[in-house]
Amino acid sequence: MDLTRAAWRKSSRSNQNGGACVEVADNLPGVVAVRDSKDPAGPALAFTPAAWRAFVATHSR
């Protein structure tokens, strides 16, 4: 998957002390990508927008 045009932003749920930082890119058509901000060249998870909404809704309670 080509994520070169991804606009990454830190998740509002990330720890502000430098740990547990998750970045999300939701500017690509048909995909929401998630990665560890401490390893930006590492792997990223890819979700459909519907799957990402379901994940966020389930884990934000």
FITIFI-142636 format. One record per residue: x, y negated, z negated of N, C-alpha, C, O in turn; residue in one letter. Coordinates in Angstrom, 1 decimal, m for minus. Each point is the difference from the previous one (the first is absolute). Layout:
N
SITE	X	Y	Z	X	Y	Z	X	Y	Z	X	Y	Z	a .
...
//
This chain:
61
SITE	0.8	1.2	0.0	m0.8	m1.2	0.0	0.9	m1.2	0.0	1.0	m0.1	m0.8	m .
SITE	m1.3	m0.9	1.6	0.8	m1.2	0.2	m0.6	m1.1	m1.0	m1.1	m0.5	0.2	d .
SITE	1.9	0.2	m1.2	m0.4	m1.0	m1.0	0.8	m1.3	0.1	0.1	m0.8	m0.9	l .
SITE	0.6	0.6	2.1	0.8	m1.2	0.1	m0.7	m1.3	m0.1	0.5	m1.0	m0.3	t .
SITE	m1.8	1.1	0.7	m0.8	m1.3	m0.1	m0.8	m0.1	m1.3	m0.9	m0.9	m0.1	r .
SITE	1.1	1.8	m0.8	m0.7	0.0	m1.3	0.3	m1.2	m0.8	1.2	m0.4	m0.1	a .
SITE	m2.2	m0.3	m0.4	0.2	m1.1	m0.9	m0.2	0.5	m1.4	m1.1	0.1	m0.5	a .
SITE	2.2	0.2	m0.2	0.0	0.6	m1.3	m0.3	m1.1	m1.1	0.5	m1.1	0.1	w .
SITE	m1.3	1.5	m1.1	m0.3	m0.9	m1.1	0.0	0.9	m1.3	m0.4	1.2	0.1	r .
SITE	0.8	m1.7	m1.2	0.0	0.7	m1.2	m1.4	0.2	m0.5	m0.8	m1.0	0.0	k .
SITE	0.5	2.2	m0.4	m1.4	0.3	m0.6	m0.2	m0.8	m1.2	0.9	m0.2	m0.8	s .
SITE	m2.1	m0.3	0.6	m0.4	m0.7	m1.2	0.1	0.9	m1.3	0.0	m0.5	m1.1	s .
SITE	0.1	1.8	1.3	0.1	1.0	m1.1	1.4	0.3	m0.3	0.3	0.8	m1.0	r .
SITE	0.7	m1.4	1.7	1.4	0.3	m0.3	0.5	m0.6	m1.2	m0.5	m1.1	m0.5	s .
SITE	1.4	1.7	m0.1	0.7	m0.5	m1.2	0.8	m1.2	0.4	0.8	0.0	0.9	n .
SITE	m0.8	m1.1	m1.7	0.7	m1.2	0.3	1.4	0.0	m0.5	0.8	m1.0	0.2	q .
SITE	m0.4	2.1	m0.9	1.3	0.0	m0.6	1.1	0.8	0.8	1.0	0.4	m0.5	n .
SITE	m1.3	m0.2	1.8	0.9	0.6	0.9	m0.1	1.5	0.1	0.7	0.7	0.8	g .
SITE	m1.7	m0.1	m1.5	m0.2	1.4	0.1	m1.4	0.3	0.5	m0.8	m0.9	0.0	g .
SITE	0.5	2.1	0.5	m1.3	0.4	0.4	m0.6	m1.0	1.0	m1.2	m0.4	m0.1	a .
SITE	2.0	0.0	1.1	m0.4	m0.9	1.0	m0.5	0.7	1.3	0.8	0.8	0.6	c .
SITE	m2.0	m1.1	m0.2	m0.6	0.6	1.2	m0.3	m1.1	0.9	m0.5	m1.1	m0.3	v .
SITE	0.9	1.3	1.6	m0.3	m1.0	1.0	m1.0	0.6	1.0	0.0	1.2	0.3	e .
SITE	m0.9	m2.1	0.2	m1.1	0.5	0.9	0.1	m0.9	1.2	0.2	m1.2	0.0	v .
SITE	m0.4	1.9	1.2	m0.1	m0.8	1.3	m1.4	0.4	0.6	m0.2	1.1	0.3	a .
SITE	m0.7	m2.1	m0.3	m1.3	0.3	0.6	m0.3	m0.9	1.2	m1.2	m0.2	0.3	d .
SITE	2.2	m0.2	0.4	m0.1	m0.8	1.2	0.0	0.7	1.3	m0.1	m0.6	1.0	n .
SITE	0.3	1.9	m1.1	0.1	0.8	1.2	m1.3	0.7	0.4	m0.8	0.4	m0.9	l .
SITE	0.4	m0.4	2.2	m1.3	0.6	0.3	m0.1	1.5	m0.3	0.8	0.8	0.4	p .
SITE	m1.8	m0.5	m1.2	m0.4	1.4	m0.3	0.9	0.7	m1.0	m0.1	1.2	m0.2	g .
SITE	1.0	m2.0	m0.5	0.8	0.7	m1.0	0.4	m1.0	m1.2	0.1	m1.2	0.2	v .
SITE	m0.1	1.8	m1.4	0.5	m0.7	m1.1	1.2	0.7	m0.5	m0.1	1.2	m0.3	v .
SITE	1.3	m1.8	0.2	1.2	0.6	m0.3	0.4	m0.4	m1.5	m0.2	m1.1	m0.4	a .
SITE	0.8	2.1	m0.3	0.4	m0.3	m1.4	1.4	0.5	m0.1	0.4	1.1	0.5	v .
SITE	0.5	m1.8	m1.2	1.4	0.4	m0.3	0.4	m0.5	m1.3	m0.6	m0.8	m0.7	r .
SITE	1.8	1.4	0.2	0.6	m0.4	m1.2	0.9	m1.2	0.3	0.9	0.1	0.9	d .
SITE	m1.1	m1.2	m1.5	0.7	m1.3	0.3	1.5	0.2	m0.3	0.8	m0.7	0.5	s .
SITE	m0.4	1.6	m1.4	1.4	0.2	m0.3	0.7	0.8	1.1	1.2	0.1	m0.1	k .
SITE	m1.9	0.5	1.0	0.6	0.8	1.1	m0.8	m0.4	1.3	m0.6	0.9	0.6	d .
SITE	0.8	m2.1	m0.1	m0.8	m0.4	1.2	0.4	0.7	1.2	m0.8	0.1	1.0	p .
SITE	1.9	0.6	m0.9	0.4	0.8	1.2	m0.4	1.4	m0.2	0.1	0.8	0.9	a .
SITE	m0.7	m0.5	m2.1	m0.4	1.4	m0.2	m1.4	0.3	0.6	m0.5	m0.8	0.8	g .
SITE	0.0	1.9	m1.2	m1.3	0.4	0.6	m1.2	m0.9	m0.4	0.1	m0.7	m1.1	p .
SITE	m1.1	0.7	1.9	m1.2	m0.7	m0.3	m1.2	0.9	0.2	0.1	0.9	0.9	a .
SITE	m1.1	m1.1	m1.7	m1.2	0.8	0.2	m1.0	m0.8	0.9	0.0	m1.2	0.0	l .
SITE	m0.7	1.9	0.8	m1.0	m0.7	0.9	m1.4	0.5	m0.2	m0.2	1.2	m0.1	a .
SITE	m0.7	m2.1	m0.1	m1.4	0.3	m0.2	m0.9	m0.6	1.1	0.4	m1.1	0.5	f .
SITE	m1.5	1.7	m0.3	m1.0	m0.8	0.8	m0.6	m1.1	m0.9	0.1	0.2	m1.2	t .
SITE	m0.6	m1.2	1.8	m0.6	m1.1	m0.9	m1.0	0.6	m0.9	m0.1	m0.4	m1.2	p .
SITE	m0.8	1.3	1.6	m1.0	0.6	m0.8	0.5	0.8	m1.1	m0.4	m0.1	m1.2	a .
SITE	1.5	0.9	1.5	0.6	0.8	m1.1	0.7	m0.9	m1.0	m0.1	0.3	m1.2	a .
SITE	0.7	m1.4	1.6	0.6	m0.9	m0.9	m1.0	m0.7	m0.9	0.2	m0.1	m1.2	w .
SITE	m1.3	m0.3	1.8	m1.1	m0.6	m0.9	m0.5	0.9	m1.0	m0.2	m0.3	m1.1	r .
SITE	0.0	1.6	1.5	m0.4	1.0	m0.9	1.0	0.3	m1.1	m0.4	0.1	m1.2	a .
SITE	1.7	m0.1	1.5	1.0	0.2	m1.0	0.0	m1.2	m1.0	0.1	0.3	m1.2	f .
SITE	m0.1	m1.5	1.7	0.0	m1.2	m0.8	m1.2	0.0	m0.9	0.1	m0.3	m1.2	v .
SITE	m1.2	0.6	1.7	m1.3	0.0	m0.8	0.1	1.0	m1.1	m0.5	m0.2	m1.1	a .
SITE	1.0	1.4	1.4	0.1	1.0	m1.0	1.0	m0.3	m1.1	m0.2	0.4	m1.1	t .
SITE	1.3	m1.0	1.5	1.1	m0.2	m1.0	0.0	m1.4	m0.6	1.0	m0.3	m0.7	h .
SITE	m1.9	m0.5	1.0	m0.1	m1.4	m0.6	m0.9	m0.1	m1.2	m0.3	m1.0	m0.5	s .
SITE	m0.3	2.2	0.1	m0.9	0.0	m1.1	0.6	0.0	m1.3	m0.6	0.0	m1.0	r .
//
